[in-house]
C-alpha cells in the first residue's frame, strides 16, 4: 500500500532562505487525539527565520526541542496555519472533517499539518484563512505582553517599539482596545499604517530616538531587541513596566543576538524598581481567549501585507529578512 505524499517546505541544514526547498514528504497521520488539517494559509514569523538560520547560536544549545547543532529538529518549516479539518483520530470529539480551524503547530508550510486536538481553534467567521493564519504566534504574543504580563489599563501610556511588524500591528490595536494611549515606534513609510490602527503618537526611529526624547510611559513593549536595557528603561516611568519579547529578524551570525537583552533583563529584574518582564509560552496561552473576543468583535483585525504561494516560501522569508516587512506575510497553499 503506497503512502500518501504532499508538498512541504523542508530544510536539512541551517542557512539563508536558499536552504529551503519544496519537496514531497509523507502526509502526517493523526494519532488518537490528533487532527489532520488541510492547510489553506500559513504565516511567516521571525521565529521561522531564527529556526531556518539557527540564529542566535546560543539558542541551539538552550532550546534542544527545536534546534539541533547542525539543523532544526523538525525538517518542515512553518508555525502558524489556517485550514479545514481533513481527518481526526479515534479519540477526538471536538472536531469533524470540514471544520475551519487555525492555530500553531510545527511543519505548517505544507499541504497538510497534524496537530493535537487542543491546539486547533475555531477560525473566526469574520476572518479569511489568510487573516486567521496571521494570528496565532503574533497575536497571542501581543495580547500576552499587554494583558496577562503587562496588565495595561484604560488611560495607560503604552509605547510599542516595532509597531509596524507582525506582532506590533496587533499590539497597537490591542492596546487601543484596552483603552491605552498608544505611541508607535516605526519607520517613516509605516507611520500612516500605525496611525490607522489606533496609534495616538508616532515616533519615526530614523529621525528620533524614543529613549532620549524625555517621554515616559507606563508600559514599553519592546519587539525589536536592538536597545540596551538601560536605554529602554529611560522610556519607562519609575514604577512602570518594560516587557521584552526577544526581538525580530537581525543580520544573523550572532552568538547571542537579542537573547543578550533577555538574559540581562532576567538577571537584573529583581534589583530594579521598574517591572522588567519577559514573555513566555504560558502567558500566551492565557491570552488566547481575550484575543478571540477582540477578533470576533472586529476591534482587532489582522493586517496582511503580502501573500506568496507555497513554492515561493523562501522568497516570503527573504522578504521578511531583507525588506523589513510591515504587518504579516502569509503563504497560501
Phi, psi and omega in degrees: 000126183283148178273134178294142181236163180215167173274139179209155178267114186242160171216147182247354178201167180284153176159194180287179181305338179296343179284348179273143176208154176272126182225165174269124180227161179297142173291129181295150181250123181290142174280192184303325182245028181255161180229129175264122183247131170278116188282129173261327180206151178215133184263157180264134179234160172303329177305316181298321179296314181298319180291319179303316183269348185064040188237137359284162184301327181299329180297330180295333179268329187273328182241082183282352175287337182250315188258131164264175181289325184248348180190163181293153182292324177260124188286328182270131182275172177106146184228321183257140181218160168213138182181200181244142178295129179261319181203157180228156177288167185298331183265005183274125178243345186280328187239155174220157180307137181101340179297140177268124186223167172210169180161195180246136174195146173296152174072041183275342178278074185198168179287333177223148173225145180250129182226158171293146184302330180282345180274348177269140180237150178293128181293127176304133184296335183273004179247144170286169176298322180295317178295317181297321180295336181284347191278311202308298185285311183292315183295315181289330175297314179295315181296318180295318182297329183261334183261268184304326182268305186280336179054052179291138179236161178306135180090346178297146173267117185242133174246131177247113177268115188098038191289339184265001180277187182301310178286321185299319180294328172289317185298319180299315182292319181293315179300318178295318179296331179279358178090014181277160171264115194257129168253127182249130177256122181201184178273172183304315187293343183255005184299315181296323179299308184291330174296320180294339180271352176123004179291131179278327182223141180238131174251118178276109186291346177283347182238341188214139176263110185294342180277353181239008184276352179089350179280134178242148187231151177293329177215134171243122176257110182263117182247010186247315178077021183252013178240156176285162177299318180298319180295315180297322181295335178295338181268002183249141176298160183304331179245019183276191187233134173245121180251123182255131185248352175107348176086165182255221182282135178237194179284344178083174177075019183259139177296324186241319179060215182293351176295337178301315180295318180296316181294321178295315179299317180295320183289322187266345185308316181295343184264355188254148176286321175292148175279121176244115190234150178248144177278138177226185183290320185297314176299326179296321178296320180289338184278346189297318184297313180294322178296319178300322179294317180293324177292314182295327181278349182083004178289335175235125180236119179302137179254118180251119181281310184214155171239149177229144173290162184307319182296340181253025178303317177304322178293323179297318180288325176295323177298317177297321185284317190261321187269359184051059187309141174271148178054218187253145173250132188235139175261128178260139184247000000 
